[in-house]
């Protein structure tokens, strides 16, 4: 991957109740711990979508799109905006090329970064401390920081896939990389059906 130093930390996130990381405007959590692994079950995608706040909806939709399109990599990277704030750029990585996607609204960027780190398992106490130490090392010697690594599952009606993740520190914030295992046709079709259910649900409420 362009400009990324290989990481050495391979530990998984510790078992943690995801509800401890809820935000004030949050409904049900997007991911839950199942057998020690953060898991997003989108069997009832419309109900799940309607129970979560806007920034989580953005994240949920982009992950479903990635599964539907059978991409290999999804990048979420901070950007600096003209008004001095921080935005979010996300892009597909496929066969060594990046395809930039329409970014979410700027006011959702910070919450979306927090959400993906929670879902992917990077907000356990152990990984939070490790991240602080990496940031301290970066500030002291300016060396590239090692990646924080974790994983989570996406599943629907018995079909599931693993998504591994890496978080790298940059000067304006964390860069998050998601790596998708080979997506089965069945799961891709279920992601498409989930997106259609969400879309139809949104239309019916207008």
DOTINU-963715 format. One record per residue: residue number from 1; x, y, z of N, C-alpha, C, O in turn. Coordinates in pm, whole numbers. Last residue first. Layout:
(lumfi NUM; (X; Y; Z); (X; Y; Z); (X; Y; Z); (X; Y; Z))
...
//
This chain:
(lumfi 206; (-4108; 936; 361); (-4111; 1075; 311); (-4253; 1119; 280); (-4275; 1232; 237))
(lumfi 205; (-4102; 677; 425); (-4120; 770; 537); (-4126; 915; 490); (-4148; 1005; 570))
(lumfi 204; (-4048; 537; 197); (-4183; 522; 255); (-4209; 619; 369); (-4324; 641; 406))
(lumfi 203; (-3780; 592; 150); (-3881; 647; 59); (-4019; 644; 123); (-4098; 737; 106))
(lumfi 202; (-3658; 445; 350); (-3644; 589; 350); (-3750; 654; 263); (-3804; 760; 298))
(lumfi 201; (-3725; 185; 272); (-3772; 236; 400); (-3765; 387; 407); (-3854; 451; 463))
(lumfi 200; (-3585; 163; 33); (-3731; 160; 29); (-3791; 215; 160); (-3893; 283; 159))
(lumfi 199; (-3324; 173; 139); (-3370; 275; 45); (-3522; 281; 40); (-3581; 389; 41))
(lumfi 198; (-3319; -60; 294); (-3298; 70; 358); (-3353; 182; 269); (-3421; 273; 317))
(lumfi 197; (-3357; -252; 95); (-3454; -241; 205); (-3443; -106; 274); (-3544; -45; 309))
(lumfi 196; (-3127; -211; -59); (-3259; -186; -118); (-3366; -170; -9); (-3454; -85; -20))
(lumfi 195; (-2931; -290; 122); (-2932; -152; 73); (-3068; -117; 13); (-3118; -7; 33))
(lumfi 194; (-3000; -561; 146); (-3005; -473; 263); (-3012; -327; 221); (-3089; -249; 278))
(lumfi 193; (-2950; -653; -111); (-3087; -658; -60); (-3103; -566; 60); (-3207; -501; 76))
(lumfi 192; (-2672; -618; -114); (-2756; -545; -209); (-2901; -540; -161); (-2966; -437; -170))
(lumfi 191; (-2602; -800; 83); (-2571; -659; 104); (-2655; -572; 10); (-2703; -466; 50))
(lumfi 190; (-2683; -1032; -43); (-2753; -992; 79); (-2724; -846; 113); (-2811; -776; 166))
(lumfi 189; (-2501; -1042; -252); (-2643; -1027; -284); (-2722; -983; -161); (-2817; -906; -172))
(lumfi 188; (-2270; -1083; -103); (-2282; -963; -186); (-2428; -936; -220); (-2473; -822; -217))
(lumfi 187; (-2326; -1333; 1); (-2319; -1219; 92); (-2329; -1087; 15); (-2389; -992; 63))
(lumfi 186; (-2326; -1485; -238); (-2443; -1483; -151); (-2441; -1361; -60); (-2543; -1293; -44))
(lumfi 185; (-2067; -1453; -332); (-2178; -1399; -410); (-2303; -1387; -324); (-2378; -1290; -337))
(lumfi 184; (-1834; -1359; -74); (-1911; -1458; -149); (-2023; -1389; -226); (-2068; -1281; -189))
(lumfi 183; (-1539; -1183; -75); (-1682; -1173; -50); (-1755; -1276; -137); (-1740; -1277; -259))
(lumfi 182; (-1238; -1238; 82); (-1315; -1264; -40); (-1465; -1267; -8); (-1510; -1346; 75))
(lumfi 181; (-1206; -974; 327); (-1177; -1107; 275); (-1262; -1130; 151); (-1350; -1049; 120))
(lumfi 180; (-1110; -639; 321); (-1220; -734; 310); (-1168; -868; 259); (-1095; -874; 159))
(lumfi 179; (-978; -407; 536); (-942; -506; 434); (-1047; -617; 435); (-1069; -682; 537))
(lumfi 178; (-965; -65; 604); (-1040; -189; 620); (-1006; -281; 504); (-1005; -240; 388))
(lumfi 177; (-789; 183; 770); (-792; 98; 652); (-867; -31; 685); (-835; -98; 784))
(lumfi 176; (-776; 514; 875); (-832; 381; 901); (-841; 305; 769); (-894; 356; 670))
(lumfi 175; (-575; 750; 1025); (-615; 694; 896); (-659; 550; 922); (-586; 473; 984))
(lumfi 174; (-621; 1013; 1263); (-601; 873; 1230); (-649; 840; 1089); (-747; 895; 1039))
(lumfi 173; (-475; 1344; 1207); (-569; 1248; 1264); (-540; 1106; 1218); (-445; 1082; 1144))
(lumfi 172; (-287; 1500; 1094); (-417; 1562; 1115); (-520; 1462; 1169); (-639; 1494; 1175))
(lumfi 171; (-57; 1340; 1077); (-49; 1471; 1139); (-182; 1536; 1169); (-191; 1619; 1259))
(lumfi 170; (-167; 1006; 1163); (-111; 1105; 1072); (-116; 1241; 1140); (-173; 1254; 1248))
(lumfi 169; (-158; 667; 1266); (-160; 808; 1304); (-103; 892; 1192); (-2; 854; 1131))
(lumfi 168; (-360; 404; 1146); (-231; 471; 1147); (-250; 616; 1188); (-348; 680; 1149))
(lumfi 167; (-520; 100; 1190); (-530; 244; 1216); (-388; 299; 1225); (-306; 249; 1301))
(lumfi 166; (-674; -166; 1016); (-551; -105; 1065); (-575; 44; 1083); (-643; 107; 1002))
(lumfi 165; (-871; -465; 1010); (-857; -320; 1010); (-721; -279; 1064); (-661; -348; 1146))
(lumfi 164; (-1065; -716; 838); (-953; -677; 923); (-931; -526; 908); (-968; -467; 807))
(lumfi 163; (-1361; -873; 837); (-1298; -751; 788); (-1187; -716; 885); (-1213; -688; 1002))
(lumfi 162; (-1506; -1182; 747); (-1420; -1106; 837); (-1364; -984; 766); (-1323; -992; 650))
(lumfi 161; (-1847; -1276; 700); (-1713; -1251; 649); (-1638; -1168; 751); (-1696; -1094; 830))
(lumfi 160; (-2129; -1506; 676); (-2047; -1403; 742); (-1912; -1389; 673); (-1869; -1476; 598))
(lumfi 159; (-2461; -1626; 683); (-2340; -1599; 604); (-2260; -1489; 673); (-2317; -1391; 721))
(lumfi 158; (-2677; -1616; 862); (-2586; -1731; 865); (-2462; -1716; 781); (-2364; -1787; 805))
(lumfi 157; (-2803; -1366; 806); (-2873; -1494; 787); (-2777; -1613; 776); (-2795; -1700; 691))
(lumfi 156; (-2508; -1199; 782); (-2652; -1189; 752); (-2705; -1328; 727); (-2659; -1400; 638))
(lumfi 155; (-2226; -1011; 907); (-2300; -1134; 883); (-2446; -1105; 853); (-2500; -1002; 894))
(lumfi 154; (-1897; -913; 957); (-2026; -874; 900); (-2099; -1002; 868); (-2042; -1092; 807))
(lumfi 153; (-1665; -875; 1226); (-1739; -959; 1133); (-1863; -887; 1083); (-1925; -810; 1155))
(lumfi 152; (-1333; -735; 1269); (-1472; -752; 1307); (-1541; -834; 1199); (-1484; -859; 1093))
(lumfi 151; (-1006; -663; 1410); (-1094; -721; 1310); (-1237; -720; 1361); (-1261; -707; 1481))
(lumfi 150; (-692; -481; 1427); (-802; -554; 1488); (-888; -612; 1376); (-848; -609; 1259))
(lumfi 149; (-398; -293; 1500); (-470; -389; 1417); (-581; -459; 1495); (-565; -491; 1613))
(lumfi 148; (-221; -1; 1460); (-307; -73; 1553); (-395; -163; 1469); (-460; -115; 1375))
(lumfi 147; (105; 22; 1309); (-40; 18; 1300); (-102; -50; 1421); (-45; -143; 1478))
(lumfi 146; (364; 242; 1422); (315; 111; 1384); (162; 111; 1386); (100; 190; 1457))
(lumfi 145; (459; 561; 1287); (402; 478; 1393); (356; 344; 1339); (313; 334; 1224))
(lumfi 144; (769; 691; 1179); (635; 640; 1145); (584; 548; 1254); (659; 466; 1307))
(lumfi 143; (927; 926; 1406); (929; 804; 1326); (787; 759; 1294); (694; 785; 1371))
(lumfi 142; (957; 1143; 1572); (911; 1167; 1436); (911; 1045; 1347); (896; 1058; 1226))
(lumfi 141; (1021; 1127; 1840); (1128; 1102; 1742); (1085; 1117; 1596); (1168; 1104; 1506))
(lumfi 140; (799; 1229; 1986); (935; 1236; 2039); (1041; 1221; 1931); (1141; 1293; 1930))
(lumfi 139; (568; 1182; 1841); (599; 1320; 1877); (744; 1334; 1924); (805; 1439; 1905))
(lumfi 138; (580; 903; 1820); (582; 986; 1700); (624; 1129; 1732); (704; 1189; 1661))
(lumfi 137; (553; 829; 2085); (677; 798; 2015); (691; 883; 1889); (800; 928; 1855))
(lumfi 136; (289; 915; 2126); (398; 975; 2202); (531; 951; 2133); (614; 1042; 2123))
(lumfi 135; (154; 739; 1956); (149; 882; 1930); (262; 954; 2003); (323; 1045; 1947))
(lumfi 134; (208; 498; 2086); (256; 518; 1948); (258; 667; 1914); (352; 716; 1851))
(lumfi 133; (75; 542; 2326); (220; 524; 2326); (279; 543; 2187); (388; 598; 2172))
(lumfi 132; (-189; 556; 2236); (-129; 672; 2301); (23; 662; 2300); (92; 761; 2275))
(lumfi 131; (-221; 295; 2141); (-228; 406; 2049); (-165; 533; 2107); (-97; 607; 2037))
(lumfi 130; (-209; 153; 2381); (-107; 129; 2278); (-104; 244; 2178); (4; 286; 2135))
(lumfi 129; (-442; 248; 2500); (-312; 277; 2562); (-201; 259; 2460); (-109; 341; 2453))
(lumfi 128; (-626; 139; 2318); (-621; 284; 2340); (-489; 325; 2402); (-429; 426; 2362))
(lumfi 127; (-587; -132; 2342); (-548; -69; 2218); (-545; 83; 2230); (-469; 149; 2159))
(lumfi 126; (-681; -167; 2610); (-545; -205; 2573); (-501; -134; 2445); (-389; -81; 2439))
(lumfi 125; (-948; -78; 2599); (-852; -9; 2685); (-710; -39; 2640); (-626; 51; 2633))
(lumfi 124; (-1079; -56; 2265); (-1059; -129; 2389); (-954; -54; 2471); (-878; 26; 2415))
(lumfi 123; (-1113; 61; 2023); (-1136; 145; 2140); (-1139; 63; 2268); (-1195; 108; 2368))
(lumfi 122; (-1099; -94; 1799); (-979; -18; 1835); (-999; 70; 1957); (-909; 147; 1992))
(lumfi 121; (-1305; -240; 1681); (-1241; -291; 1801); (-1119; -216; 1847); (-1041; -269; 1927))
(lumfi 120; (-1466; -155; 1476); (-1353; -241; 1440); (-1276; -292; 1561); (-1190; -380; 1547))
(lumfi 119; (-1643; 11; 1616); (-1692; -109; 1549); (-1578; -207; 1522); (-1592; -327; 1542))
(lumfi 118; (-1464; 215; 1700); (-1540; 136; 1796); (-1584; 4; 1735); (-1566; -103; 1794))
(lumfi 117; (-1373; 315; 1459); (-1275; 258; 1553); (-1344; 176; 1661); (-1288; 76; 1708))
(lumfi 116; (-1610; 406; 1350); (-1541; 295; 1284); (-1437; 234; 1377); (-1416; 113; 1374))
(lumfi 115; (-1674; 614; 1536); (-1760; 497; 1519); (-1687; 380; 1456); (-1699; 267; 1503))
(lumfi 114; (-1480; 808; 1505); (-1493; 740; 1634); (-1570; 609; 1619); (-1537; 508; 1680))
(lumfi 113; (-1537; 878; 1239); (-1405; 823; 1275); (-1413; 748; 1408); (-1360; 638; 1422))
(lumfi 112; (-1793; 982; 1277); (-1776; 864; 1193); (-1641; 798; 1220); (-1632; 676; 1224))
(lumfi 111; (-1746; 1209; 1429); (-1822; 1100; 1489); (-1806; 971; 1409); (-1806; 862; 1466))
(lumfi 110; (-1606; 1364; 1239); (-1543; 1324; 1365); (-1614; 1204; 1427); (-1550; 1110; 1472))
(lumfi 109; (-1801; 1393; 1023); (-1669; 1332; 1005); (-1611; 1279; 1137); (-1571; 1163; 1145))
(lumfi 108; (-2037; 1526; 1022); (-2042; 1387; 1065); (-1904; 1321; 1069); (-1890; 1207; 1113))
(lumfi 107; (-1991; 1772; 918); (-2030; 1768; 1059); (-2041; 1625; 1112); (-2052; 1604; 1233))
(lumfi 106; (-1942; 1724; 645); (-1831; 1752; 736); (-1869; 1736; 882); (-1788; 1690; 962))
(lumfi 105; (-2112; 1442; 499); (-2110; 1582; 543); (-2002; 1604; 649); (-1974; 1517; 730))
(lumfi 104; (-1894; 1204; 330); (-2009; 1238; 413); (-2004; 1385; 450); (-1900; 1449; 435))
(lumfi 103; (-1782; 1211; -20); (-1760; 1215; 126); (-1888; 1243; 202); (-1982; 1300; 146))
(lumfi 102; (-1799; 978; -276); (-1858; 1103; -227); (-1844; 1107; -75); (-1890; 1014; -8))
(lumfi 101; (-1478; 817; -317); (-1622; 817; -306); (-1672; 954; -259); (-1594; 1034; -208))
(lumfi 100; (-1207; 737; -534); (-1262; 821; -427); (-1414; 824; -434); (-1472; 833; -542))
(lumfi 99; (-1032; 462; -578); (-1149; 526; -636); (-1218; 605; -526); (-1281; 548; -437))
(lumfi 98; (-703; 355; -644); (-799; 411; -550); (-911; 482; -625); (-887; 553; -722))
(lumfi 97; (-542; 46; -736); (-593; 179; -769); (-695; 223; -665); (-763; 141; -604))
(lumfi 96; (-471; -217; -682); (-368; -114; -675); (-413; 27; -709); (-331; 118; -710))
(lumfi 95; (-719; -351; -693); (-613; -380; -788); (-511; -267; -797); (-470; -227; -906))
(lumfi 94; (-875; -106; -513); (-901; -225; -593); (-791; -238; -699); (-772; -150; -782))
(lumfi 93; (-1011; 72; -254); (-885; 27; -310); (-909; -103; -385); (-957; -200; -327))
(lumfi 92; (-1233; 345; -227); (-1213; 203; -250); (-1070; 180; -298); (-1015; 260; -373))
(lumfi 91; (-1238; 602; 23); (-1210; 555; -112); (-1197; 403; -113); (-1156; 341; -15))
(lumfi 90; (-1328; 902; 192); (-1318; 757; 186); (-1310; 712; 42); (-1367; 774; -48))
(lumfi 89; (-1245; 1169; 398); (-1240; 1117; 263); (-1241; 965; 270); (-1164; 906; 346))
(lumfi 88; (-1379; 1412; 608); (-1350; 1269; 592); (-1352; 1234; 444); (-1448; 1265; 373))
(lumfi 87; (-1251; 1711; 766); (-1347; 1633; 692); (-1303; 1488; 682); (-1202; 1448; 742))
(lumfi 86; (-1212; 1955; 1007); (-1164; 1828; 956); (-1277; 1755; 887); (-1386; 1739; 942))
(lumfi 85; (-1164; 2314; 961); (-1215; 2195; 1028); (-1154; 2068; 970); (-1058; 2073; 893))
(lumfi 84; (-1093; 2536; 819); (-1007; 2495; 929); (-1054; 2374; 1005); (-991; 2333; 1103))
(lumfi 83; (-1244; 2582; 600); (-1277; 2660; 719); (-1197; 2617; 842); (-1227; 2656; 955))
(lumfi 82; (-1152; 2398; 415); (-1120; 2539; 395); (-1147; 2623; 519); (-1080; 2724; 542))
(lumfi 81; (-1029; 2103; 591); (-1126; 2178; 511); (-1087; 2326; 505); (-1001; 2372; 580))
(lumfi 80; (-823; 1822; 571); (-841; 1957; 625); (-933; 2035; 533); (-916; 2033; 411))
(lumfi 79; (-922; 1483; 626); (-880; 1590; 537); (-901; 1723; 609); (-987; 1735; 696))
(lumfi 78; (-861; 1142; 718); (-900; 1279; 751); (-848; 1377; 647); (-742; 1356; 587))
(lumfi 77; (-988; 848; 559); (-874; 935; 589); (-922; 1077; 618); (-1013; 1128; 551))
(lumfi 76; (-1049; 522; 509); (-1113; 640; 568); (-1001; 729; 618); (-926; 692; 709))
(lumfi 75; (-1064; 279; 256); (-983; 373; 332); (-1069; 488; 383); (-1151; 543; 310))
(lumfi 74; (-1105; -56; 193); (-1176; 70; 209); (-1093; 159; 299); (-1056; 118; 409))
(lumfi 73; (-1048; -329; -31); (-998; -234; 70); (-1085; -109; 73); (-1131; -62; -31))
(lumfi 72; (-1173; -488; -214); (-1071; -548; -130); (-1031; -459; -13); (-986; -507; 91))
(lumfi 71; (-1525; -517; -292); (-1397; -447; -292); (-1300; -517; -197); (-1341; -596; -111))
(lumfi 70; (-1785; -605; -370); (-1675; -699; -353); (-1537; -631; -360); (-1446; -681; -426))
(lumfi 69; (-2009; -453; -371); (-1921; -437; -486); (-1797; -526; -478); (-1712; -523; -567))
(lumfi 68; (-2120; -526; -123); (-2196; -548; -246); (-2105; -548; -368); (-2119; -631; -458))
(lumfi 67; (-1920; -436; 49); (-1948; -579; 39); (-2022; -610; -91); (-1992; -707; -160))
(lumfi 66; (-1941; -160; 5); (-1813; -228; -18); (-1833; -378; -34); (-1771; -441; -120))
(lumfi 65; (-2202; -111; 86); (-2164; -88; -53); (-2035; -161; -88); (-2022; -216; -197))
(lumfi 64; (-2174; -167; 360); (-2261; -250; 277); (-2229; -233; 129); (-2229; -331; 55))
(lumfi 63; (-2006; 47; 426); (-1957; -90; 442); (-2042; -186; 360); (-1989; -277; 296))
(lumfi 62; (-2174; 260; 376); (-2052; 248; 296); (-1991; 110; 310); (-1931; 59; 215))
(lumfi 61; (-2382; 220; 564); (-2411; 217; 421); (-2284; 194; 339); (-2285; 118; 242))
(lumfi 60; (-2245; 250; 808); (-2314; 125; 776); (-2336; 112; 626); (-2311; 7; 567))
(lumfi 59; (-2165; 520; 792); (-2066; 414; 798); (-2127; 280; 756); (-2068; 206; 678))
(lumfi 58; (-2416; 650; 792); (-2319; 670; 683); (-2219; 555; 677); (-2192; 500; 570))
(lumfi 57; (-2517; 563; 1039); (-2585; 524; 915); (-2490; 539; 795); (-2486; 452; 708))
(lumfi 56; (-2351; 694; 1212); (-2342; 549; 1206); (-2410; 496; 1080); (-2367; 397; 1022))
(lumfi 55; (-2435; 955; 1173); (-2296; 921; 1139); (-2278; 770; 1129); (-2199; 723; 1048))
(lumfi 54; (-2718; 941; 1254); (-2675; 969; 1117); (-2531; 928; 1084); (-2508; 871; 977))
(lumfi 53; (-2779; 654; 1480); (-2774; 796; 1444); (-2712; 818; 1306); (-2658; 724; 1247))
(lumfi 52; (-3006; 369; 1452); (-2874; 427; 1476); (-2870; 571; 1426); (-2948; 609; 1339))
(lumfi 51; (-3241; 246; 1377); (-3212; 258; 1519); (-3082; 324; 1553); (-3047; 335; 1671))
(lumfi 50; (-3260; 218; 1104); (-3349; 315; 1167); (-3318; 336; 1315); (-3365; 434; 1373))
(lumfi 49; (-3076; 11; 1064); (-3049; 145; 1010); (-3133; 250; 1081); (-3084; 358; 1114))
(lumfi 48; (-3211; -206; 1178); (-3084; -161; 1234); (-3055; -18; 1191); (-3014; 64; 1273))
(lumfi 47; (-3431; -225; 1007); (-3453; -198; 1149); (-3324; -146; 1214); (-3328; -54; 1295))
(lumfi 46; (-3295; -282; 766); (-3381; -163; 778); (-3403; -126; 924); (-3394; -9; 961))
(lumfi 45; (-3160; -525; 810); (-3085; -401; 788); (-3170; -277; 808); (-3122; -177; 862))
(lumfi 44; (-3155; -787; 946); (-3269; -694; 944); (-3212; -553; 929); (-3216; -473; 1022))
(lumfi 43; (-2895; -880; 908); (-3008; -961; 860); (-3135; -876; 851); (-3214; -893; 757))
(lumfi 42; (-2653; -774; 981); (-2745; -690; 903); (-2858; -772; 841); (-2911; -736; 736))
(lumfi 41; (-2458; -764; 1251); (-2555; -853; 1188); (-2657; -768; 1114); (-2738; -698; 1176))
(lumfi 40; (-2137; -721; 1324); (-2250; -644; 1272); (-2341; -741; 1198); (-2303; -795; 1094))
(lumfi 39; (-1931; -786; 1601); (-2009; -841; 1490); (-2124; -748; 1453); (-2198; -701; 1540))
(lumfi 38; (-1629; -842; 1764); (-1728; -741; 1726); (-1799; -787; 1599); (-1734; -823; 1500))
(lumfi 37; (-1587; -1144; 1939); (-1554; -1067; 1820); (-1665; -966; 1793); (-1782; -1001; 1798))
(lumfi 36; (-1663; -1313; 2147); (-1539; -1238; 2160); (-1501; -1152; 2042); (-1393; -1092; 2041))
(lumfi 35; (-1912; -1411; 2072); (-1799; -1503; 2086); (-1666; -1430; 2083); (-1568; -1478; 2024))
(lumfi 34; (-1985; -1095; 1986); (-2038; -1230; 1970); (-1919; -1325; 1971); (-1835; -1321; 1881))
(lumfi 33; (-2059; -769; 2064); (-1963; -875; 2085); (-2033; -1010; 2076); (-2129; -1036; 2148))
(lumfi 32; (-2199; -568; 1798); (-2208; -631; 1930); (-2100; -739; 1940); (-2055; -793; 1839))
(lumfi 31; (-2242; -260; 1620); (-2177; -389; 1639); (-2197; -438; 1782); (-2210; -358; 1875))
(lumfi 30; (-2411; -40; 1654); (-2403; -105; 1523); (-2345; -245; 1536); (-2392; -338; 1472))
(lumfi 29; (-2631; -7; 1939); (-2496; -12; 1880); (-2499; -82; 1745); (-2579; -173; 1724))
(lumfi 28; (-2924; 207; 1929); (-2863; 76; 1947); (-2722; 75; 1885); (-2697; 149; 1790))
(lumfi 27; (-2843; 543; 1934); (-2944; 445; 1968); (-2877; 311; 1996); (-2784; 303; 2077))
(lumfi 26; (-2678; 842; 2043); (-2673; 709; 1984); (-2790; 622; 2028); (-2832; 625; 2144))
(lumfi 25; (-2606; 1084; 2136); (-2711; 1080; 2036); (-2727; 942; 1975); (-2783; 928; 1866))
(lumfi 24; (-2396; 1038; 2322); (-2524; 1090; 2369); (-2638; 1076; 2268); (-2753; 1058; 2307))
(lumfi 23; (-2249; 714; 2242); (-2249; 859; 2240); (-2386; 910; 2282); (-2483; 834; 2279))
(lumfi 22; (-2103; 425; 2396); (-2213; 494; 2331); (-2200; 645; 2344); (-2147; 696; 2442))
(lumfi 21; (-1921; 255; 2505); (-1869; 360; 2418); (-1980; 440; 2350); (-1953; 515; 2256))
(lumfi 20; (-2047; 59; 2637); (-1972; 154; 2719); (-1917; 268; 2636); (-1871; 368; 2691))
(lumfi 19; (-2152; -110; 2448); (-2239; -6; 2499); (-2166; 94; 2587); (-2216; 204; 2609))
(lumfi 18; (-1962; -305; 2406); (-1963; -190; 2316); (-2052; -78; 2367); (-2030; 38; 2332))
(lumfi 17; (-1771; -450; 2640); (-1911; -418; 2615); (-1916; -292; 2530); (-1879; -184; 2576))
(lumfi 16; (-1506; -648; 2525); (-1550; -521; 2581); (-1697; -500; 2547); (-1740; -530; 2436))
(lumfi 15; (-1221; -839; 2494); (-1366; -842; 2508); (-1410; -715; 2580); (-1356; -681; 2686))
(lumfi 14; (-964; -662; 2313); (-1012; -737; 2427); (-1164; -738; 2429); (-1228; -649; 2373))
(lumfi 13; (-868; -697; 1974); (-928; -616; 2080); (-977; -708; 2191); (-1026; -817; 2166))
(lumfi 12; (-569; -886; 1905); (-709; -852; 1882); (-759; -768; 1998); (-701; -767; 2106))
(lumfi 11; (-235; -810; 1800); (-331; -847; 1902); (-471; -805; 1865); (-491; -701; 1802))
(lumfi 10; (-29; -741; 1637); (-127; -831; 1581); (-236; -868; 1680); (-322; -951; 1648))
(lumfi 9; (187; -498; 1539); (96; -533; 1647); (-17; -617; 1591); (-93; -569; 1506))
(lumfi 8; (341; -414; 1335); (385; -534; 1402); (290; -579; 1510); (309; -685; 1569))
(lumfi 7; (298; -277; 1001); (281; -279; 1146); (324; -410; 1204); (342; -508; 1132))
(lumfi 6; (477; -119; 739); (415; -239; 794); (408; -234; 945); (503; -191; 1010))
(lumfi 5; (382; 209; 638); (482; 123; 698); (415; -1; 754); (306; 9; 812))
(lumfi 4; (262; 334; 339); (226; 277; 467); (336; 186; 517); (380; 97; 445))
(lumfi 3; (281; 436; 77); (318; 519; 190); (284; 464; 326); (277; 541; 422))
(lumfi 2; (44; 226; -69); (125; 345; -86); (151; 414; 46); (58; 448; 119))
(lumfi 1; (85; -120; 0); (0; 0; 0); (88; 125; 0); (194; 127; 62))
//
